[in-house]
């Protein structure tokens, strides 16, 4: 059964807040497993987290890789520039300006 719901999870927290990051990643996986359309968007200080999550030494790296395989993961383009994060994820198409 497929759900008609679509959910965006916005991850705003900086990299030091591991609990918030873990919660967002696990929630994205749980929603996807329940066949609810979900995307994970790194926003604000959360955009600085992306490059760290891509590194194998990061505590949340393995679960981040699991999420990336099944959930669209994006980053706020404005925030990427504001926090001087130039690589990582595609910009989120939120329709917001």
Backbone as CSV, one residue per row, in Angstrom:
resi,resn,N_x,N_y,N_z,CA_x,CA_y,CA_z,C_x,C_y,C_z
1,UNK,0.834,-1.175,0.000,0.000,0.000,0.000,0.877,1.235,0.000
2,UNK,0.609,2.150,-0.897,1.375,3.376,-0.997,0.596,4.512,-0.352
3,UNK,1.289,5.357,0.381,0.647,6.474,1.065,0.554,7.674,0.132
4,UNK,-0.466,8.490,0.340,-0.606,9.733,-0.407,0.174,10.870,0.251
5,UNK,0.771,10.597,1.364,1.506,11.635,2.095,2.918,11.794,1.567
6,UNK,3.378,13.034,1.610,4.761,13.351,1.281,5.324,14.152,2.442
7,UNK,6.488,13.770,2.918,7.075,14.419,4.081,8.498,14.844,3.754
8,UNK,8.822,16.072,4.161,10.192,16.572,4.068,10.722,16.720,5.489
9,UNK,11.866,16.132,5.733,12.525,16.281,7.025,13.623,17.317,6.839
10,UNK,13.547,18.391,7.598,14.563,19.451,7.540,15.520,19.259,8.704
11,UNK,16.788,19.088,8.382,17.809,18.896,9.419,18.609,20.187,9.534
12,UNK,18.349,20.927,10.607,18.968,22.238,10.829,20.186,22.188,11.746
13,UNK,20.310,21.166,12.531,21.308,21.162,13.603,22.727,21.047,13.065
14,UNK,23.644,21.597,13.844,25.054,21.512,13.457,25.588,20.113,13.765
15,UNK,26.772,19.803,13.262,27.312,18.438,13.378,27.527,17.933,14.801
16,UNK,27.636,18.821,15.780,27.877,18.359,17.146,26.636,17.726,17.774
17,UNK,25.473,17.979,17.211,24.236,17.427,17.767,23.947,16.075,17.105
18,UNK,24.633,15.047,17.593,24.499,13.709,17.007,23.100,13.134,17.199
19,UNK,22.463,13.420,18.322,21.131,12.860,18.586,20.123,13.376,17.566
20,UNK,20.160,14.651,17.266,19.223,15.220,16.293,19.486,14.640,14.901
21,UNK,20.748,14.527,14.542,21.102,13.950,13.251,20.657,12.503,13.137
22,UNK,20.905,11.732,14.174,20.504,10.326,14.174,18.990,10.205,14.068
23,UNK,18.270,11.007,14.821,16.809,10.968,14.795,16.283,11.252,13.388
24,UNK,16.818,12.269,12.722,16.370,12.616,11.370,16.642,11.477,10.393
25,UNK,17.815,10.868,10.489,18.168,9.771,9.586,17.270,8.552,9.817
26,UNK,17.072,8.190,11.086,16.223,7.039,11.397,14.771,7.286,10.990
27,UNK,14.293,8.492,11.223,12.918,8.825,10.857,12.743,8.731,9.343
28,UNK,13.723,9.200,8.578,13.648,9.104,7.114,13.553,7.643,6.679
29,UNK,14.358,6.782,7.288,14.311,5.358,6.947,12.972,4.731,7.332
30,UNK,12.472,5.066,8.509,11.197,4.498,8.960,10.050,4.910,8.038
31,UNK,10.024,6.166,7.626,8.976,6.626,6.722,9.067,5.914,5.382
32,UNK,10.271,5.795,4.855,10.464,5.123,3.569,10.042,3.673,3.653
33,UNK,10.384,3.012,4.746,10.000,1.611,4.931,8.483,1.452,5.054
34,UNK,7.809,2.510,5.490,6.339,2.506,5.584,5.692,2.980,4.287
35,UNK,6.506,3.100,3.252,6.066,3.510,1.915,5.465,4.914,1.895
36,UNK,5.976,5.772,2.747,5.601,7.181,2.737,6.703,7.934,2.006
37,UNK,6.323,8.744,1.033,7.314,9.491,0.268,7.975,10.522,1.171
38,UNK,9.287,10.462,1.243,10.037,11.330,2.153,11.302,11.820,1.457
39,UNK,11.715,13.022,1.831,13.029,13.500,1.422,13.682,14.168,2.622
40,UNK,14.985,14.110,2.667,15.760,14.698,3.751,16.475,15.920,3.204
41,UNK,16.236,17.067,3.843,16.832,18.319,3.383,17.708,18.886,4.496
42,UNK,18.984,19.070,4.188,19.902,19.718,5.121,19.745,21.221,4.929
43,UNK,19.499,21.924,6.035,19.192,23.343,5.976,19.974,24.069,7.067
44,UNK,20.234,25.345,6.853,20.950,26.132,7.847,22.296,25.513,8.180
45,UNK,22.622,25.492,9.471,23.895,24.911,9.912,23.985,23.427,9.581
46,UNK,22.849,22.801,9.329,22.848,21.392,8.966,23.605,21.099,7.678
47,UNK,23.735,22.098,6.799,24.470,21.870,5.551,25.947,21.584,5.809
48,UNK,26.474,22.050,6.936,27.881,21.784,7.254,28.096,20.333,7.651
49,UNK,27.023,19.638,7.945,27.076,18.247,8.375,27.343,17.277,7.219
50,UNK,26.953,17.655,6.002,26.983,16.736,4.863,28.375,16.174,4.608
51,UNK,29.375,17.030,4.502,30.723,16.536,4.189,31.250,15.631,5.300
52,UNK,30.855,15.896,6.533,31.281,15.032,7.636,30.616,13.665,7.555
53,UNK,29.326,13.645,7.233,28.602,12.373,7.126,29.144,11.494,6.008
54,UNK,29.739,12.112,5.015,30.306,11.340,3.905,31.612,10.659,4.286
55,UNK,32.238,11.096,5.370,33.502,10.511,5.816,33.285,9.254,6.630
56,UNK,34.011,8.177,6.334,33.814,6.904,7.031,34.090,6.964,8.531
57,UNK,34.833,7.954,9.006,35.135,8.048,10.434,33.978,8.647,11.233
58,UNK,33.030,9.278,10.566,31.885,9.907,11.233,30.992,8.840,11.858
59,UNK,30.518,9.099,13.074,29.675,8.141,13.800,28.421,7.747,13.020
60,UNK,27.835,8.693,12.290,26.575,8.445,11.593,26.761,8.107,10.110
61,UNK,27.986,7.869,9.690,28.267,7.630,8.273,27.479,6.447,7.707
62,UNK,27.493,5.320,8.398,26.841,4.115,7.857,25.340,4.297,7.673
63,UNK,24.697,4.906,8.647,23.253,5.101,8.507,22.952,6.162,7.440
64,UNK,23.828,7.162,7.314,23.655,8.162,6.256,23.717,7.495,4.882
65,UNK,24.640,6.587,4.713,24.750,5.873,3.440,23.509,5.020,3.185
66,UNK,22.950,4.417,4.227,21.706,3.656,4.066,20.574,4.570,3.601
67,UNK,20.479,5.736,4.214,19.428,6.694,3.859,19.590,7.137,2.410
68,UNK,20.806,7.484,2.020,21.052,7.975,0.655,20.639,6.975,-0.422
69,UNK,20.683,5.703,-0.100,20.321,4.677,-1.084,18.829,4.649,-1.379
70,UNK,18.000,5.095,-0.424,16.559,4.921,-0.578,15.736,6.207,-0.439
71,UNK,16.352,7.293,0.011,15.628,8.551,0.258,16.342,9.675,-0.489
72,UNK,15.595,10.521,-1.212,16.239,11.690,-1.821,16.811,12.598,-0.723
73,UNK,18.079,12.940,-0.862,18.759,13.787,0.117,19.237,15.032,-0.610
74,UNK,18.870,16.204,-0.068,19.190,17.485,-0.700,19.747,18.442,0.348
75,UNK,20.219,19.587,-0.129,20.686,20.647,0.764,20.159,21.981,0.271
76,UNK,19.919,22.884,1.196,19.475,24.229,0.852,20.599,24.936,0.107
77,UNK,20.334,25.366,-1.129,21.354,26.038,-1.930,21.823,27.339,-1.316
78,UNK,20.904,28.127,-0.770,21.270,29.386,-0.131,22.173,29.118,1.069
79,UNK,21.809,28.124,1.868,22.579,27.800,3.068,23.960,27.258,2.709
80,UNK,24.031,26.475,1.628,25.339,25.999,1.151,26.287,27.167,0.957
81,UNK,25.787,28.202,0.303,26.623,29.375,0.049,26.894,30.152,1.329
82,UNK,25.885,30.327,2.168,26.043,31.091,3.408,27.061,30.453,4.348
83,UNK,27.070,29.120,4.397,28.006,28.412,5.263,29.259,27.960,4.514
84,UNK,29.392,28.430,3.283,30.557,28.137,2.430,30.780,26.632,2.242
85,UNK,29.664,25.930,2.015,29.698,24.502,1.707,29.434,24.401,0.213
86,UNK,30.429,24.004,-0.561,30.263,24.044,-2.009,30.086,22.685,-2.646
87,UNK,30.323,21.615,-1.907,30.195,20.288,-2.485,29.256,19.455,-1.641
88,UNK,28.827,18.340,-2.182,28.007,17.435,-1.401,26.751,17.049,-2.115
89,UNK,25.641,17.693,-1.764,24.334,17.277,-2.262,23.771,18.283,-3.247
90,UNK,22.827,17.814,-4.072,22.135,18.752,-4.951,21.268,19.702,-4.141
91,UNK,20.999,20.875,-4.695,20.168,21.862,-4.011,18.737,21.352,-3.912
92,UNK,18.098,21.671,-2.819,16.709,21.282,-2.608,15.804,22.194,-3.419
93,UNK,14.884,21.615,-4.145,13.918,22.393,-4.915,12.654,22.517,-4.084
94,UNK,12.649,23.487,-3.167,11.544,23.633,-2.242,10.505,24.612,-2.733
95,UNK,10.826,25.404,-3.759,9.899,26.412,-4.231,9.899,27.646,-3.336
96,UNK,10.785,27.684,-2.372,10.873,28.829,-1.473,11.970,29.761,-1.935
97,UNK,11.816,31.029,-1.631,12.874,31.980,-2.009,13.447,32.653,-0.790
